[in-house]
Amino acid sequence: MNRRPYLAALVARRVPVFYGWVVLGALCCTGFARQGPAVATFSIFVEPLSHQFGWSRTALSGAASLGGILAAIAAPLIGTLLDRRGARVVLCSAVLTTGTALLLLSLTPSLLVFYLLFCLARMNWAAPFDLGLYGALNNWFVRQRTRASGIATLAQQLGLVAMPLVAEVAIVERGWRAGWLALGVVTLVVGFLPSWLFVVRRPEDLGLLPDGRSAPTGAASPADPIALPEPRFSRREALATPAFWLLLLFAMLVYPVQAGVSLHQAPFLIERGIAPTIAATIVSAFSAASAVATVACGFLPRGVPIRYGLAATGAVLTLGVVLMLGVHTAAQGFVAAAMFGFGIGMILTFLPVAWADYFGRAHYGAIRGIALPAQVVAQAAGPLLSGILHDLTGNYVWSLRCFAVLAALSLLAALAARQPAPLVAAER
């Protein structure tokens, strides 16, 4: 059965450009709105919630970690739903659930209620949004996948710049409860309608082809990797390749670093003697550097193996964490945050492209749905590790050292993750 919004079909017939760019615009709005429960945004609430309720850093970190574990449980089911029904249903449900949870967080009376609501929002951030955004994007773009991924990730990073500032302004003016209200409103207003009206499962549903091609790609030369037949691995076939496990290992090494540093960067900067308002600005600068990285990554030639981009990501993250260990002034904080943020932008752009390039788009949801649980559990472990080590030692030095080691190891995993050979008919 052909499932698509009527308005999308109408727009596709009338717009003078490939309809995939319209879909990408809708995904950018939803990706921007996704960032309410992001760890960088949540970091703005760590100090006021600790002051109001006396909650420890470990208790607050546990909410982000538990939300990731719930996402790990839900991801395989969501991946299968994505392949069957498309991204529109997944994304619209995620926006409505997340926006409502953020609004209700303004009424938080206890740690239990906070956990129930924030874990729900964080679960949506880690699984439905990730699978839906990049599942739709990878269906609509193949030859231009890196550029489209860079644009979509840029929109998310702009959201990561804006959401902490929205929260900080609301907290300064009206308190932390107003901060959650502001985030919930922005999520619902920006995120829902574009996906509901314009996102379509795949170009073939509108009689189109990826990238706006008017006919299937013809014979290709070995020197033109963009024009080679697109891989079409099933979930079982992907699991049998070394590339699947090496990409998963890379994700499990970098995502604890991403989440562990992001969540605790504001309190870390404050502990180093930086004023809270300046710390919030540095958090936004970190996100701005991520946005710059997504633009730069979008221009990576498609002929360059994506594993080299992933390896460069590991190197940049390692340098960013090492620089963060030496932060004692606001200027040093901006430099370290910019370097680390650039590495985060590289992760968010390159890794979804790698999964789609290596295994194709036909079963992207099912394959990512299997890989995502391990990734989000690893991501959930980062904030918890950072919080526990802080509570044990009284500072973030040991957690940052651990993250530097993980980032360095990810470089080796990336270099080993070679693209699997396409399956021939006899193997299928």
Contacts in CASP RR format, 6 or more apart in sequence:
PFRMAT RR
TARGET T0000
AUTHOR 0000-0000-0000
METHOD contacts of the structure
MODEL  1
MNRRPYLAALVARRVPVFYGWVVLGALCCTGFARQGPAVATFSIFVEPLS
HQFGWSRTALSGAASLGGILAAIAAPLIGTLLDRRGARVVLCSAVLTTGT
ALLLLSLTPSLLVFYLLFCLARMNWAAPFDLGLYGALNNWFVRQRTRASG
IATLAQQLGLVAMPLVAEVAIVERGWRAGWLALGVVTLVVGFLPSWLFVV
RRPEDLGLLPDGRSAPTGAASPADPIALPEPRFSRREALATPAFWLLLLF
AMLVYPVQAGVSLHQAPFLIERGIAPTIAATIVSAFSAASAVATVACGFL
PRGVPIRYGLAATGAVLTLGVVLMLGVHTAAQGFVAAAMFGFGIGMILTF
LPVAWADYFGRAHYGAIRGIALPAQVVAQAAGPLLSGILHDLTGNYVWSL
RCFAVLAALSLLAALAARQPAPLVAAER
2 205 0 8 1.000
3 85 0 8 1.000
3 86 0 8 1.000
3 201 0 8 1.000
3 205 0 8 1.000
4 200 0 8 1.000
4 201 0 8 1.000
4 205 0 8 1.000
4 206 0 8 1.000
5 88 0 8 1.000
5 196 0 8 1.000
5 197 0 8 1.000
5 198 0 8 1.000
5 199 0 8 1.000
5 200 0 8 1.000
7 197 0 8 1.000
7 198 0 8 1.000
8 19 0 8 1.000
8 22 0 8 1.000
8 197 0 8 1.000
8 198 0 8 1.000
8 199 0 8 1.000
8 200 0 8 1.000
8 206 0 8 1.000
9 206 0 8 1.000
11 19 0 8 1.000
11 22 0 8 1.000
11 198 0 8 1.000
12 19 0 8 1.000
12 22 0 8 1.000
12 200 0 8 1.000
12 206 0 8 1.000
12 208 0 8 1.000
15 22 0 8 1.000
18 208 0 8 1.000
18 211 0 8 1.000
18 212 0 8 1.000
19 200 0 8 1.000
19 203 0 8 1.000
19 206 0 8 1.000
19 208 0 8 1.000
20 140 0 8 1.000
20 141 0 8 1.000
20 203 0 8 1.000
20 208 0 8 1.000
20 212 0 8 1.000
22 198 0 8 1.000
23 136 0 8 1.000
23 137 0 8 1.000
23 140 0 8 1.000
23 198 0 8 1.000
23 199 0 8 1.000
23 200 0 8 1.000
24 137 0 8 1.000
24 140 0 8 1.000
24 141 0 8 1.000
24 148 0 8 1.000
24 151 0 8 1.000
24 152 0 8 1.000
25 155 0 8 1.000
25 194 0 8 1.000
25 198 0 8 1.000
26 194 0 8 1.000
26 195 0 8 1.000
26 197 0 8 1.000
26 198 0 8 1.000
26 199 0 8 1.000
27 87 0 8 1.000
27 91 0 8 1.000
27 133 0 8 1.000
27 136 0 8 1.000
27 137 0 8 1.000
27 152 0 8 1.000
27 155 0 8 1.000
27 194 0 8 1.000
27 195 0 8 1.000
27 199 0 8 1.000
28 151 0 8 1.000
28 152 0 8 1.000
28 154 0 8 1.000
28 155 0 8 1.000
29 155 0 8 1.000
29 190 0 8 1.000
29 191 0 8 1.000
29 194 0 8 1.000
29 195 0 8 1.000
30 91 0 8 1.000
30 95 0 8 1.000
30 129 0 8 1.000
30 133 0 8 1.000
30 190 0 8 1.000
30 191 0 8 1.000
30 194 0 8 1.000
30 195 0 8 1.000
31 129 0 8 1.000
31 133 0 8 1.000
31 152 0 8 1.000
31 155 0 8 1.000
31 156 0 8 1.000
31 159 0 8 1.000
31 191 0 8 1.000
32 155 0 8 1.000
32 156 0 8 1.000
32 158 0 8 1.000
32 159 0 8 1.000
32 162 0 8 1.000
32 190 0 8 1.000
32 191 0 8 1.000
33 95 0 8 1.000
33 159 0 8 1.000
33 186 0 8 1.000
33 187 0 8 1.000
33 188 0 8 1.000
33 189 0 8 1.000
33 190 0 8 1.000
33 191 0 8 1.000
33 192 0 8 1.000
34 94 0 8 1.000
34 98 0 8 1.000
34 125 0 8 1.000
34 129 0 8 1.000
34 133 0 8 1.000
34 156 0 8 1.000
34 159 0 8 1.000
34 187 0 8 1.000
35 41 0 8 1.000
35 125 0 8 1.000
35 156 0 8 1.000
35 159 0 8 1.000
35 160 0 8 1.000
35 162 0 8 1.000
35 163 0 8 1.000
36 98 0 8 1.000
36 102 0 8 1.000
36 121 0 8 1.000
36 125 0 8 1.000
36 163 0 8 1.000
36 167 0 8 1.000
36 183 0 8 1.000
36 184 0 8 1.000
36 186 0 8 1.000
36 187 0 8 1.000
37 98 0 8 1.000
37 101 0 8 1.000
37 102 0 8 1.000
37 118 0 8 1.000
37 121 0 8 1.000
37 122 0 8 1.000
37 124 0 8 1.000
37 125 0 8 1.000
38 125 0 8 1.000
38 160 0 8 1.000
38 163 0 8 1.000
38 262 0 8 1.000
39 64 0 8 1.000
39 259 0 8 1.000
39 260 0 8 1.000
39 262 0 8 1.000
39 263 0 8 1.000
39 383 0 8 1.000
40 160 0 8 1.000
40 163 0 8 1.000
40 164 0 8 1.000
40 262 0 8 1.000
40 263 0 8 1.000
40 265 0 8 1.000
40 283 0 8 1.000
40 286 0 8 1.000
40 287 0 8 1.000
41 160 0 8 1.000
41 163 0 8 1.000
41 164 0 8 1.000
41 167 0 8 1.000
41 183 0 8 1.000
42 64 0 8 1.000
42 118 0 8 1.000
42 263 0 8 1.000
43 164 0 8 1.000
43 262 0 8 1.000
43 263 0 8 1.000
43 264 0 8 1.000
43 265 0 8 1.000
43 266 0 8 1.000
43 267 0 8 1.000
43 283 0 8 1.000
44 164 0 8 1.000
44 167 0 8 1.000
44 168 0 8 1.000
44 171 0 8 1.000
44 266 0 8 1.000
44 280 0 8 1.000
44 283 0 8 1.000
45 167 0 8 1.000
45 171 0 8 1.000
45 176 0 8 1.000
45 179 0 8 1.000
45 180 0 8 1.000
46 57 0 8 1.000
46 60 0 8 1.000
46 263 0 8 1.000
46 264 0 8 1.000
46 266 0 8 1.000
46 267 0 8 1.000
47 266 0 8 1.000
47 267 0 8 1.000
47 270 0 8 1.000
47 276 0 8 1.000
48 171 0 8 1.000
48 175 0 8 1.000
48 176 0 8 1.000
49 55 0 8 1.000
49 60 0 8 1.000
49 114 0 8 1.000
49 176 0 8 1.000
50 56 0 8 1.000
50 57 0 8 1.000
50 60 0 8 1.000
52 176 0 8 1.000
53 111 0 8 1.000
55 111 0 8 1.000
56 391 0 8 1.000
57 264 0 8 1.000
57 267 0 8 1.000
57 386 0 8 1.000
57 387 0 8 1.000
57 390 0 8 1.000
57 391 0 8 1.000
58 384 0 8 1.000
58 387 0 8 1.000
58 388 0 8 1.000
58 390 0 8 1.000
58 391 0 8 1.000
59 111 0 8 1.000
61 263 0 8 1.000
61 264 0 8 1.000
61 383 0 8 1.000
61 384 0 8 1.000
61 386 0 8 1.000
61 387 0 8 1.000
61 388 0 8 1.000
62 383 0 8 1.000
62 384 0 8 1.000
63 114 0 8 1.000
63 115 0 8 1.000
63 118 0 8 1.000
63 119 0 8 1.000
63 122 0 8 1.000
64 118 0 8 1.000
64 122 0 8 1.000
64 259 0 8 1.000
64 263 0 8 1.000
64 380 0 8 1.000
64 383 0 8 1.000
64 384 0 8 1.000
65 380 0 8 1.000
65 381 0 8 1.000
65 382 0 8 1.000
65 383 0 8 1.000
65 384 0 8 1.000
66 115 0 8 1.000
66 119 0 8 1.000
66 122 0 8 1.000
66 380 0 8 1.000
67 118 0 8 1.000
67 119 0 8 1.000
67 120 0 8 1.000
67 122 0 8 1.000
67 123 0 8 1.000
67 126 0 8 1.000
67 380 0 8 1.000
68 119 0 8 1.000
68 122 0 8 1.000
68 123 0 8 1.000
68 126 0 8 1.000
68 127 0 8 1.000
68 376 0 8 1.000
68 377 0 8 1.000
68 379 0 8 1.000
68 380 0 8 1.000
69 376 0 8 1.000
69 377 0 8 1.000
69 380 0 8 1.000
70 119 0 8 1.000
70 120 0 8 1.000
70 122 0 8 1.000
70 123 0 8 1.000
71 122 0 8 1.000
71 123 0 8 1.000
71 124 0 8 1.000
71 125 0 8 1.000
71 126 0 8 1.000
71 127 0 8 1.000
71 372 0 8 1.000
71 373 0 8 1.000
71 376 0 8 1.000
72 126 0 8 1.000
72 127 0 8 1.000
72 372 0 8 1.000
72 373 0 8 1.000
72 374 0 8 1.000
72 376 0 8 1.000
72 377 0 8 1.000
72 380 0 8 1.000
73 373 0 8 1.000
74 123 0 8 1.000
74 127 0 8 1.000
74 128 0 8 1.000
75 127 0 8 1.000
75 131 0 8 1.000
75 368 0 8 1.000
75 369 0 8 1.000
75 370 0 8 1.000
75 372 0 8 1.000
75 373 0 8 1.000
75 376 0 8 1.000
76 366 0 8 1.000
76 369 0 8 1.000
76 370 0 8 1.000
76 373 0 8 1.000
78 90 0 8 1.000
78 127 0 8 1.000
78 128 0 8 1.000
78 131 0 8 1.000
78 369 0 8 1.000
79 131 0 8 1.000
79 365 0 8 1.000
79 366 0 8 1.000
79 368 0 8 1.000
79 369 0 8 1.000
80 365 0 8 1.000
80 366 0 8 1.000
80 369 0 8 1.000
81 89 0 8 1.000
81 90 0 8 1.000
82 90 0 8 1.000
82 131 0 8 1.000
82 132 0 8 1.000
82 135 0 8 1.000
82 364 0 8 1.000
82 365 0 8 1.000
83 362 0 8 1.000
83 363 0 8 1.000
83 364 0 8 1.000
83 365 0 8 1.000
83 366 0 8 1.000
85 201 0 8 1.000
86 132 0 8 1.000
86 136 0 8 1.000
86 201 0 8 1.000
86 202 0 8 1.000
87 131 0 8 1.000
87 132 0 8 1.000
87 133 0 8 1.000
87 135 0 8 1.000
87 136 0 8 1.000
87 139 0 8 1.000
87 195 0 8 1.000
87 199 0 8 1.000
87 201 0 8 1.000
88 136 0 8 1.000
88 195 0 8 1.000
88 196 0 8 1.000
88 199 0 8 1.000
88 200 0 8 1.000
88 201 0 8 1.000
90 128 0 8 1.000
90 131 0 8 1.000
90 132 0 8 1.000
91 128 0 8 1.000
91 129 0 8 1.000
91 132 0 8 1.000
91 133 0 8 1.000
91 136 0 8 1.000
91 195 0 8 1.000
91 199 0 8 1.000
92 192 0 8 1.000
92 195 0 8 1.000
92 196 0 8 1.000
93 128 0 8 1.000
94 124 0 8 1.000
94 128 0 8 1.000
94 129 0 8 1.000
94 132 0 8 1.000
95 187 0 8 1.000
95 188 0 8 1.000
95 191 0 8 1.000
95 192 0 8 1.000
95 195 0 8 1.000
96 188 0 8 1.000
96 192 0 8 1.000
97 120 0 8 1.000
97 121 0 8 1.000
97 124 0 8 1.000
98 120 0 8 1.000
98 121 0 8 1.000
98 124 0 8 1.000
98 125 0 8 1.000
98 129 0 8 1.000
98 184 0 8 1.000
98 187 0 8 1.000
99 121 0 8 1.000
99 183 0 8 1.000
99 184 0 8 1.000
99 187 0 8 1.000
99 188 0 8 1.000
100 184 0 8 1.000
100 188 0 8 1.000
101 117 0 8 1.000
101 118 0 8 1.000
101 120 0 8 1.000
101 121 0 8 1.000
101 124 0 8 1.000
102 117 0 8 1.000
102 121 0 8 1.000
102 180 0 8 1.000
102 181 0 8 1.000
102 183 0 8 1.000
102 184 0 8 1.000
102 187 0 8 1.000
103 180 0 8 1.000
103 181 0 8 1.000
103 184 0 8 1.000
103 185 0 8 1.000
104 117 0 8 1.000
105 114 0 8 1.000
105 117 0 8 1.000
105 118 0 8 1.000
105 121 0 8 1.000
105 180 0 8 1.000
106 177 0 8 1.000
106 178 0 8 1.000
106 179 0 8 1.000
106 180 0 8 1.000
106 181 0 8 1.000
107 113 0 8 1.000
107 177 0 8 1.000
108 114 0 8 1.000
108 117 0 8 1.000
108 177 0 8 1.000
108 180 0 8 1.000
126 372 0 8 1.000
126 376 0 8 1.000
126 379 0 8 1.000
126 380 0 8 1.000
127 372 0 8 1.000
127 376 0 8 1.000
130 368 0 8 1.000
130 372 0 8 1.000
131 365 0 8 1.000
131 368 0 8 1.000
131 369 0 8 1.000
131 372 0 8 1.000
133 152 0 8 1.000
133 156 0 8 1.000
134 149 0 8 1.000
134 152 0 8 1.000
134 352 0 8 1.000
134 355 0 8 1.000
134 356 0 8 1.000
134 364 0 8 1.000
134 368 0 8 1.000
135 352 0 8 1.000
135 356 0 8 1.000
135 361 0 8 1.000
135 364 0 8 1.000
135 365 0 8 1.000
135 368 0 8 1.000
136 199 0 8 1.000
136 201 0 8 1.000
137 145 0 8 1.000
137 148 0 8 1.000
137 149 0 8 1.000
137 152 0 8 1.000
137 352 0 8 1.000
138 145 0 8 1.000
138 352 0 8 1.000
138 353 0 8 1.000
138 355 0 8 1.000
138 356 0 8 1.000
138 360 0 8 1.000
138 361 0 8 1.000
138 364 0 8 1.000
139 201 0 8 1.000
139 202 0 8 1.000
139 203 0 8 1.000
139 210 0 8 1.000
139 361 0 8 1.000
139 364 0 8 1.000
140 148 0 8 1.000
140 202 0 8 1.000
140 203 0 8 1.000
140 210 0 8 1.000
140 211 0 8 1.000
141 147 0 8 1.000
141 148 0 8 1.000
141 149 0 8 1.000
141 210 0 8 1.000
141 211 0 8 1.000
142 210 0 8 1.000
142 211 0 8 1.000
142 230 0 8 1.000
142 361 0 8 1.000
143 210 0 8 1.000
143 211 0 8 1.000
143 226 0 8 1.000
143 227 0 8 1.000
143 302 0 8 1.000
144 211 0 8 1.000
145 302 0 8 1.000
145 353 0 8 1.000
145 356 0 8 1.000
145 357 0 8 1.000
146 297 0 8 1.000
146 298 0 8 1.000
146 300 0 8 1.000
146 302 0 8 1.000
146 349 0 8 1.000
146 350 0 8 1.000
146 353 0 8 1.000
147 298 0 8 1.000
147 299 0 8 1.000
149 294 0 8 1.000
149 297 0 8 1.000
149 298 0 8 1.000
149 349 0 8 1.000
149 350 0 8 1.000
149 352 0 8 1.000
149 353 0 8 1.000
150 294 0 8 1.000
150 295 0 8 1.000
150 297 0 8 1.000
150 298 0 8 1.000
150 349 0 8 1.000
151 294 0 8 1.000
151 298 0 8 1.000
153 290 0 8 1.000
153 294 0 8 1.000
153 297 0 8 1.000
153 345 0 8 1.000
153 348 0 8 1.000
153 349 0 8 1.000
154 291 0 8 1.000
154 294 0 8 1.000
154 295 0 8 1.000
156 348 0 8 1.000
157 287 0 8 1.000
157 288 0 8 1.000
157 290 0 8 1.000
157 291 0 8 1.000
157 294 0 8 1.000
157 345 0 8 1.000
157 348 0 8 1.000
158 287 0 8 1.000
158 291 0 8 1.000
159 287 0 8 1.000
160 287 0 8 1.000
160 290 0 8 1.000
160 291 0 8 1.000
161 284 0 8 1.000
161 287 0 8 1.000
161 288 0 8 1.000
161 291 0 8 1.000
162 186 0 8 1.000
163 183 0 8 1.000
163 186 0 8 1.000
164 280 0 8 1.000
164 283 0 8 1.000
164 284 0 8 1.000
164 287 0 8 1.000
165 280 0 8 1.000
165 284 0 8 1.000
166 179 0 8 1.000
166 182 0 8 1.000
166 183 0 8 1.000
166 186 0 8 1.000
167 179 0 8 1.000
167 180 0 8 1.000
167 182 0 8 1.000
167 183 0 8 1.000
168 277 0 8 1.000
168 280 0 8 1.000
169 182 0 8 1.000
170 178 0 8 1.000
170 179 0 8 1.000
170 181 0 8 1.000
170 182 0 8 1.000
171 178 0 8 1.000
171 179 0 8 1.000
172 277 0 8 1.000
200 206 0 8 1.000
202 361 0 8 1.000
203 209 0 8 1.000
203 210 0 8 1.000
203 212 0 8 1.000
209 215 0 8 1.000
209 216 0 8 1.000
210 361 0 8 1.000
217 227 0 8 1.000
217 229 0 8 1.000
218 227 0 8 1.000
220 227 0 8 1.000
220 228 0 8 1.000
220 229 0 8 1.000
221 227 0 8 1.000
222 228 0 8 1.000
225 302 0 8 1.000
225 303 0 8 1.000
226 302 0 8 1.000
226 303 0 8 1.000
228 422 0 8 1.000
229 422 0 8 1.000
230 360 0 8 1.000
230 361 0 8 1.000
231 357 0 8 1.000
231 358 0 8 1.000
231 359 0 8 1.000
231 360 0 8 1.000
231 420 0 8 1.000
231 422 0 8 1.000
231 423 0 8 1.000
232 360 0 8 1.000
232 362 0 8 1.000
232 363 0 8 1.000
232 423 0 8 1.000
233 241 0 8 1.000
233 358 0 8 1.000
233 359 0 8 1.000
233 360 0 8 1.000
233 363 0 8 1.000
233 367 0 8 1.000
233 420 0 8 1.000
233 423 0 8 1.000
234 363 0 8 1.000
234 366 0 8 1.000
235 363 0 8 1.000
235 366 0 8 1.000
235 367 0 8 1.000
235 370 0 8 1.000
237 423 0 8 1.000
237 428 0 8 1.000
238 244 0 8 1.000
238 358 0 8 1.000
238 359 0 8 1.000
238 363 0 8 1.000
238 367 0 8 1.000
239 370 0 8 1.000
241 358 0 8 1.000
241 420 0 8 1.000
242 416 0 8 1.000
242 417 0 8 1.000
242 418 0 8 1.000
242 420 0 8 1.000
243 358 0 8 1.000
243 417 0 8 1.000
243 418 0 8 1.000
243 419 0 8 1.000
243 420 0 8 1.000
244 358 0 8 1.000
244 359 0 8 1.000
244 367 0 8 1.000
244 371 0 8 1.000
244 420 0 8 1.000
246 413 0 8 1.000
246 414 0 8 1.000
246 416 0 8 1.000
246 417 0 8 1.000
247 351 0 8 1.000
247 354 0 8 1.000
247 355 0 8 1.000
247 358 0 8 1.000
247 371 0 8 1.000
247 417 0 8 1.000
248 371 0 8 1.000
248 374 0 8 1.000
248 375 0 8 1.000
249 413 0 8 1.000
250 310 0 8 1.000
250 351 0 8 1.000
250 410 0 8 1.000
250 413 0 8 1.000
250 414 0 8 1.000
250 417 0 8 1.000
251 351 0 8 1.000
251 371 0 8 1.000
251 374 0 8 1.000
251 375 0 8 1.000
251 378 0 8 1.000
252 374 0 8 1.000
252 375 0 8 1.000
252 378 0 8 1.000
253 378 0 8 1.000
253 406 0 8 1.000
253 407 0 8 1.000
253 409 0 8 1.000
253 410 0 8 1.000
253 413 0 8 1.000
254 313 0 8 1.000
254 314 0 8 1.000
254 317 0 8 1.000
254 347 0 8 1.000
254 406 0 8 1.000
254 407 0 8 1.000
254 410 0 8 1.000
255 347 0 8 1.000
255 375 0 8 1.000
255 376 0 8 1.000
255 378 0 8 1.000
255 379 0 8 1.000
255 382 0 8 1.000
256 378 0 8 1.000
256 379 0 8 1.000
256 381 0 8 1.000
256 382 0 8 1.000
256 385 0 8 1.000
256 403 0 8 1.000
256 406 0 8 1.000
257 317 0 8 1.000
257 321 0 8 1.000
257 382 0 8 1.000
257 403 0 8 1.000
257 406 0 8 1.000
257 407 0 8 1.000
257 410 0 8 1.000
258 317 0 8 1.000
258 344 0 8 1.000
258 347 0 8 1.000
258 379 0 8 1.000
259 379 0 8 1.000
259 380 0 8 1.000
259 382 0 8 1.000
259 383 0 8 1.000
260 382 0 8 1.000
260 383 0 8 1.000
260 385 0 8 1.000
260 386 0 8 1.000
260 399 0 8 1.000
260 403 0 8 1.000
261 321 0 8 1.000
261 324 0 8 1.000
261 340 0 8 1.000
261 386 0 8 1.000
261 400 0 8 1.000
261 403 0 8 1.000
262 286 0 8 1.000
262 344 0 8 1.000
263 382 0 8 1.000
263 383 0 8 1.000
263 386 0 8 1.000
264 383 0 8 1.000
264 386 0 8 1.000
264 387 0 8 1.000
264 390 0 8 1.000
264 396 0 8 1.000
264 399 0 8 1.000
265 279 0 8 1.000
265 282 0 8 1.000
265 283 0 8 1.000
265 286 0 8 1.000
265 324 0 8 1.000
265 337 0 8 1.000
266 276 0 8 1.000
266 279 0 8 1.000
266 280 0 8 1.000
266 282 0 8 1.000
266 283 0 8 1.000
268 324 0 8 1.000
268 327 0 8 1.000
268 396 0 8 1.000
269 278 0 8 1.000
269 279 0 8 1.000
269 282 0 8 1.000
269 327 0 8 1.000
269 333 0 8 1.000
270 276 0 8 1.000
270 279 0 8 1.000
271 395 0 8 1.000
271 396 0 8 1.000
272 327 0 8 1.000
272 328 0 8 1.000
273 328 0 8 1.000
274 282 0 8 1.000
274 329 0 8 1.000
274 330 0 8 1.000
274 333 0 8 1.000
278 330 0 8 1.000
282 330 0 8 1.000
282 333 0 8 1.000
282 334 0 8 1.000
282 337 0 8 1.000
283 337 0 8 1.000
285 334 0 8 1.000
285 337 0 8 1.000
285 338 0 8 1.000
286 337 0 8 1.000
286 338 0 8 1.000
286 340 0 8 1.000
286 341 0 8 1.000
286 344 0 8 1.000
287 341 0 8 1.000
288 338 0 8 1.000
289 337 0 8 1.000
289 338 0 8 1.000
289 339 0 8 1.000
289 340 0 8 1.000
289 341 0 8 1.000
289 342 0 8 1.000
289 345 0 8 1.000
290 341 0 8 1.000
290 342 0 8 1.000
290 343 0 8 1.000
290 344 0 8 1.000
290 345 0 8 1.000
290 348 0 8 1.000
291 345 0 8 1.000
292 342 0 8 1.000
293 341 0 8 1.000
293 342 0 8 1.000
293 343 0 8 1.000
293 344 0 8 1.000
293 345 0 8 1.000
293 346 0 8 1.000
293 349 0 8 1.000
294 345 0 8 1.000
294 348 0 8 1.000
294 349 0 8 1.000
297 309 0 8 1.000
297 345 0 8 1.000
297 346 0 8 1.000
297 349 0 8 1.000
297 350 0 8 1.000
298 349 0 8 1.000
300 309 0 8 1.000
305 418 0 8 1.000
305 419 0 8 1.000
306 350 0 8 1.000
306 353 0 8 1.000
306 354 0 8 1.000
306 357 0 8 1.000
306 358 0 8 1.000
306 419 0 8 1.000
307 354 0 8 1.000
307 414 0 8 1.000
307 415 0 8 1.000
307 417 0 8 1.000
307 418 0 8 1.000
307 419 0 8 1.000
308 414 0 8 1.000
308 415 0 8 1.000
309 346 0 8 1.000
309 350 0 8 1.000
309 414 0 8 1.000
310 350 0 8 1.000
310 351 0 8 1.000
310 354 0 8 1.000
310 410 0 8 1.000
310 414 0 8 1.000
310 417 0 8 1.000
311 411 0 8 1.000
311 414 0 8 1.000
311 415 0 8 1.000
312 346 0 8 1.000
313 343 0 8 1.000
313 346 0 8 1.000
313 347 0 8 1.000
313 350 0 8 1.000
313 410 0 8 1.000
313 414 0 8 1.000
314 343 0 8 1.000
314 407 0 8 1.000
314 408 0 8 1.000
314 410 0 8 1.000
314 411 0 8 1.000
314 414 0 8 1.000
315 411 0 8 1.000
316 339 0 8 1.000
316 342 0 8 1.000
316 343 0 8 1.000
316 346 0 8 1.000
317 340 0 8 1.000
317 343 0 8 1.000
317 344 0 8 1.000
317 347 0 8 1.000
317 407 0 8 1.000
317 410 0 8 1.000
318 404 0 8 1.000
318 407 0 8 1.000
318 408 0 8 1.000
318 411 0 8 1.000
319 339 0 8 1.000
320 336 0 8 1.000
320 339 0 8 1.000
320 340 0 8 1.000
320 341 0 8 1.000
320 343 0 8 1.000
321 340 0 8 1.000
321 400 0 8 1.000
321 403 0 8 1.000
321 404 0 8 1.000
321 407 0 8 1.000
322 404 0 8 1.000
323 332 0 8 1.000
323 335 0 8 1.000
323 336 0 8 1.000
323 339 0 8 1.000
323 340 0 8 1.000
324 333 0 8 1.000
324 336 0 8 1.000
324 337 0 8 1.000
324 340 0 8 1.000
324 400 0 8 1.000
325 397 0 8 1.000
325 400 0 8 1.000
325 401 0 8 1.000
325 404 0 8 1.000
326 332 0 8 1.000
326 336 0 8 1.000
327 333 0 8 1.000
327 336 0 8 1.000
354 417 0 8 1.000
355 364 0 8 1.000
355 367 0 8 1.000
355 368 0 8 1.000
355 371 0 8 1.000
356 364 0 8 1.000
357 419 0 8 1.000
358 419 0 8 1.000
358 420 0 8 1.000
359 367 0 8 1.000
359 420 0 8 1.000
382 403 0 8 1.000
385 399 0 8 1.000
385 402 0 8 1.000
386 396 0 8 1.000
386 399 0 8 1.000
386 403 0 8 1.000
387 399 0 8 1.000
389 396 0 8 1.000
389 398 0 8 1.000
389 399 0 8 1.000
389 402 0 8 1.000
390 396 0 8 1.000
390 399 0 8 1.000
END
